[in-house]
Amino acid sequence: MPINLTVIIKSKLESIETLKSLLLDLVQNSIKESACLQYDLHQNHDEPHTFIFHEIWENQDGLDNHNQQSYIQSFFENSKPLLLETPILYKTEKLG
């Protein structure tokens, strides 16, 4: 069963471009994973320090494997000083 995620990440104002670069690297690496069905990054037009991921993973095993990748672990560590707050993750079910 596919796993749908929405992740909201807020950058400190002085770190927007640095965090954006790290997030774009995540996209480039994540879309190469076989379990990745969709991995879209958006930037809020009215609040450019807010980034939103829309992700679809083939299954829970694929998502678990993704979260163990070295580039994900590096992102979690390197992004900490750039974040305004802890990212918010929504695991959702598509209704329509």
C-alpha positions as CSV (number, residue, x, y, z in Angstrom):
1,M,0.0,0.0,0.0
2,P,1.5,3.4,-1.0
3,I,2.6,5.8,1.8
4,N,1.6,9.4,1.2
5,L,3.6,12.1,3.1
6,T,3.4,15.8,3.4
7,V,6.3,17.4,5.2
8,I,6.4,21.1,6.2
9,I,9.8,22.6,6.8
10,K,10.4,26.1,8.0
11,S,13.8,27.8,7.6
12,K,15.3,30.6,9.7
13,L,15.0,33.7,7.5
14,E,18.7,34.0,7.2
15,S,19.1,30.4,6.1
16,I,16.5,30.1,3.3
17,E,18.9,29.7,0.4
18,T,21.2,27.3,2.2
19,L,18.3,25.1,3.3
20,K,16.7,25.3,-0.2
21,S,20.0,23.9,-1.6
22,L,20.0,21.0,0.8
23,L,16.3,20.3,0.1
24,L,17.0,20.2,-3.7
25,D,19.8,17.8,-3.1
26,L,17.3,15.5,-1.2
27,V,15.0,15.6,-4.3
28,Q,17.8,14.6,-6.6
29,N,18.8,11.7,-4.5
30,S,15.3,10.5,-3.4
31,I,13.9,10.3,-6.9
32,K,16.5,7.7,-7.7
33,E,15.2,5.3,-5.1
34,S,13.1,2.5,-6.6
35,A,10.4,2.8,-3.9
36,C,10.0,6.5,-4.6
37,L,6.8,7.1,-6.6
38,Q,6.7,10.9,-6.1
39,Y,9.0,13.4,-4.3
40,D,7.9,17.0,-5.0
41,L,9.3,20.1,-3.3
42,H,7.4,23.3,-3.1
43,Q,8.3,26.7,-1.7
44,N,5.5,28.9,-0.2
45,H,5.1,32.0,-2.4
46,D,3.9,34.2,0.5
47,E,6.3,32.7,3.1
48,P,9.5,31.8,1.3
49,H,11.0,30.3,4.4
50,T,8.3,27.5,4.3
51,F,9.0,24.5,2.2
52,I,6.6,21.6,1.6
53,F,7.3,18.1,0.4
54,H,4.7,15.9,-1.2
55,E,6.0,12.3,-1.2
56,I,4.6,9.0,-2.2
57,W,6.4,5.8,-1.3
58,E,5.7,2.4,-2.7
59,N,5.3,0.9,0.8
60,Q,6.5,1.2,4.4
61,D,9.6,-0.8,3.7
62,G,10.6,1.6,0.9
63,L,10.0,4.6,3.2
64,D,12.0,2.9,6.0
65,N,14.9,2.2,3.6
66,H,14.7,5.9,2.5
67,N,15.0,7.1,6.0
68,Q,18.2,5.0,6.5
69,Q,20.0,6.5,3.5
70,S,23.2,8.3,4.4
71,Y,22.1,11.4,2.5
72,I,18.9,11.6,4.6
73,Q,20.9,11.1,7.8
74,S,23.3,13.9,6.7
75,F,20.4,16.2,5.9
76,F,18.9,15.7,9.4
77,E,22.2,16.6,11.0
78,N,23.2,19.4,8.7
79,S,19.8,21.1,8.6
80,K,19.3,21.4,12.4
81,P,20.9,24.9,12.7
82,L,19.0,26.2,9.7
83,L,15.5,25.3,10.9
84,L,13.1,27.6,12.6
85,E,11.2,24.7,14.2
86,T,10.9,20.9,14.0
87,P,9.6,19.8,10.7
88,I,5.9,18.7,10.7
89,L,5.1,15.4,9.0
90,Y,1.7,14.3,7.9
91,K,1.1,10.7,6.9
92,T,-2.1,10.7,4.9
93,E,-4.4,8.5,2.9
94,K,-5.6,9.7,-0.5
95,L,-9.4,9.9,-0.6
96,G,-10.2,10.6,-4.2
